[in-house]
Amino acid sequence: MGYAMDSVIEIGNNALDFIKQRGGVVTVRLSPKHGCCGGLANVAVAEASAPKDPSLYQRHCYQDITIFIDSVLVDQGLRVDIEVFWKLRHLYVDGAILQSRDT
């Protein structure tokens, strides 16, 4: 299961524990990804750290963590969870919206 914060975003229990272990802060934002043949898409990503400019994000608190989320990602049915590969763990956003941008 996980936590759904009034439809803002859902956070899986394992991700919640991971975020707490890493200082209790998570940022969910859009990150530009370039295609191999040109073009640009924005993909939602989650990082267990505070943003460089918190004023650009909505701030929410839940169970001793602070969530900074880009306002375009609020209420999009997204879920933050954790992926484990051998000893490596990292956060990811499931159900991530993609936004194309003309360059």
C-alpha positions as a Markdown table, in Angstrom:
| # | Residue | x | y | z |
|---|---|---|---|---|
| 1 | Met | 0.0 | 0.0 | 0.0 |
| 2 | Gly | 1.0 | 3.6 | 0.3 |
| 3 | Tyr | -0.1 | 7.0 | 1.2 |
| 4 | Ala | -2.4 | 9.2 | -0.9 |
| 5 | Met | -2.2 | 12.8 | 0.3 |
| 6 | Asp | -5.6 | 14.2 | -0.7 |
| 7 | Ser | -4.9 | 13.3 | -4.3 |
| 8 | Val | -1.7 | 15.4 | -4.3 |
| 9 | Ile | 0.6 | 12.4 | -4.8 |
| 10 | Glu | 0.8 | 8.8 | -3.5 |
| 11 | Ile | 3.9 | 7.6 | -1.7 |
| 12 | Gly | 4.6 | 3.9 | -1.2 |
| 13 | Asn | 5.5 | 2.7 | 2.3 |
| 14 | Asn | 9.0 | 1.6 | 1.3 |
| 15 | Ala | 9.6 | 5.0 | -0.4 |
| 16 | Leu | 8.3 | 6.8 | 2.7 |
| 17 | Asp | 10.9 | 4.9 | 4.8 |
| 18 | Phe | 13.7 | 5.6 | 2.3 |
| 19 | Ile | 12.8 | 9.3 | 2.4 |
| 20 | Lys | 12.9 | 9.4 | 6.2 |
| 21 | Gln | 16.3 | 7.7 | 6.2 |
| 22 | Arg | 17.6 | 10.3 | 3.7 |
| 23 | Gly | 16.6 | 13.3 | 5.8 |
| 24 | Gly | 12.9 | 13.4 | 5.4 |
| 25 | Val | 12.6 | 15.6 | 2.3 |
| 26 | Val | 11.5 | 14.6 | -1.2 |
| 27 | Thr | 11.2 | 16.8 | -4.3 |
| 28 | Val | 9.0 | 15.7 | -7.2 |
| 29 | Arg | 9.6 | 17.7 | -10.4 |
| 30 | Leu | 9.8 | 17.6 | -14.1 |
| 31 | Ser | 13.1 | 16.7 | -15.7 |
| 32 | Pro | 13.8 | 17.3 | -19.4 |
| 33 | Lys | 14.8 | 14.2 | -21.3 |
| 34 | His | 16.2 | 14.5 | -24.8 |
| 35 | Gly | 15.4 | 11.8 | -27.4 |
| 36 | Cys | 18.0 | 10.1 | -29.6 |
| 37 | Cys | 16.6 | 11.6 | -32.7 |
| 38 | Gly | 15.8 | 15.1 | -31.3 |
| 39 | Gly | 12.9 | 16.4 | -29.4 |
| 40 | Leu | 12.4 | 16.9 | -25.7 |
| 41 | Ala | 10.0 | 15.4 | -23.2 |
| 42 | Asn | 9.6 | 16.3 | -19.5 |
| 43 | Val | 9.4 | 13.3 | -17.2 |
| 44 | Ala | 8.4 | 13.4 | -13.5 |
| 45 | Val | 11.3 | 12.4 | -11.2 |
| 46 | Ala | 11.6 | 12.1 | -7.4 |
| 47 | Glu | 14.7 | 13.0 | -5.4 |
| 48 | Ala | 15.3 | 12.5 | -1.7 |
| 49 | Ser | 16.5 | 16.1 | -1.3 |
| 50 | Ala | 15.2 | 19.7 | -1.1 |
| 51 | Pro | 14.9 | 21.7 | -4.3 |
| 52 | Lys | 17.4 | 24.5 | -5.0 |
| 53 | Asp | 14.5 | 27.1 | -4.9 |
| 54 | Pro | 11.7 | 25.8 | -2.7 |
| 55 | Ser | 9.5 | 28.8 | -3.6 |
| 56 | Leu | 8.9 | 27.2 | -7.0 |
| 57 | Tyr | 7.1 | 24.2 | -5.5 |
| 58 | Gln | 4.1 | 23.4 | -3.4 |
| 59 | Arg | 5.1 | 22.2 | 0.0 |
| 60 | His | 3.2 | 19.5 | 1.9 |
| 61 | Cys | 4.1 | 17.7 | 5.2 |
| 62 | Tyr | 3.2 | 14.1 | 6.1 |
| 63 | Gln | 4.5 | 11.7 | 8.8 |
| 64 | Asp | 7.7 | 13.6 | 9.4 |
| 65 | Ile | 8.6 | 14.2 | 5.8 |
| 66 | Thr | 8.4 | 17.3 | 3.7 |
| 67 | Ile | 7.2 | 17.0 | 0.1 |
| 68 | Phe | 8.1 | 19.6 | -2.5 |
| 69 | Ile | 6.1 | 19.1 | -5.7 |
| 70 | Asp | 5.9 | 20.9 | -9.0 |
| 71 | Ser | 2.3 | 22.3 | -9.2 |
| 72 | Val | 1.7 | 20.8 | -12.7 |
| 73 | Leu | 2.2 | 17.3 | -11.1 |
| 74 | Val | -0.4 | 17.8 | -8.3 |
| 75 | Asp | -3.5 | 15.7 | -8.7 |
| 76 | Gln | -2.1 | 13.7 | -11.6 |
| 77 | Gly | -2.5 | 10.3 | -10.1 |
| 78 | Leu | 1.2 | 9.9 | -9.6 |
| 79 | Arg | 2.9 | 7.5 | -7.2 |
| 80 | Val | 6.4 | 7.8 | -5.7 |
| 81 | Asp | 8.0 | 4.4 | -5.0 |
| 82 | Ile | 11.4 | 2.9 | -4.6 |
| 83 | Glu | 13.2 | 0.6 | -7.0 |
| 84 | Val | 15.9 | -1.8 | -5.8 |
| 85 | Phe | 18.6 | -3.2 | -8.0 |
| 86 | Trp | 21.1 | -5.4 | -6.0 |
| 87 | Lys | 22.3 | -3.0 | -3.3 |
| 88 | Leu | 21.2 | 0.2 | -5.1 |
| 89 | Arg | 17.9 | 1.9 | -4.3 |
| 90 | His | 16.4 | 5.0 | -5.9 |
| 91 | Leu | 13.1 | 6.7 | -6.0 |
| 92 | Tyr | 10.9 | 6.8 | -9.1 |
| 93 | Val | 7.6 | 8.3 | -10.1 |
| 94 | Asp | 5.0 | 5.8 | -11.6 |
| 95 | Gly | 2.3 | 7.1 | -13.9 |
| 96 | Ala | 4.6 | 10.0 | -14.8 |
| 97 | Ile | 3.0 | 12.4 | -17.3 |
| 98 | Leu | 5.0 | 13.3 | -20.3 |
| 99 | Gln | 4.9 | 16.8 | -21.8 |
| 100 | Ser | 6.3 | 17.4 | -25.3 |
| 101 | Arg | 8.0 | 20.7 | -25.9 |
| 102 | Asp | 8.9 | 22.2 | -29.3 |
| 103 | Thr | 12.5 | 23.3 | -29.6 |
